[in-house]
């Protein structure tokens, strides 16, 4: 008899700040911008989507759409959502040995 699986909601498993941090780190390692946007959407669902949309200056529907798997949020939207979630976007060199200068 084939196994049956129920769909799950990722947001249901993001109970603590540590859960959220580890989830974001794992999504960031993949390097896919759509995955990061989707992760922000899951975190927003785990918290309060309506309040977050208000804090980010977006409508609730607009926030859902932007952070959906089919969404394509601008960097400004991602930045505002991250800020509303109490997160900071940080850029770091891919490796410690990366010492190349722009234009070289």
C-alpha positions, 0 to 999 in steps of 0.5 A: 500500500503506498504511503500517503503524506499530508501537506504541511505548513512550514510556518507551523514549525517556526516556533522560536527565534532559533528555529527562524534563524536556522531556517533562514541560514539553510535557505540562504545557503541554497543561494536561490533568491526565490527560496529566500523570499519564500522563507520570508513569507513562511516567517511572516505567516508564523508571526502575524502577516497582517501586522507585518504587512502594515509595518512593511507598508504593504497590503496583506494581499500584496505581501502574500503575492510578493512572498509567494513561490510565484512572486518576484519581490523587489529588493526594496520589498525584501528589505522592508519585510526583513526590517519589519521582521527585525532582521538585517540583510548582510552581504559578505564575501563568499570566502575569506580568501576573496581579496579581488578588487573591483575592476581587477 
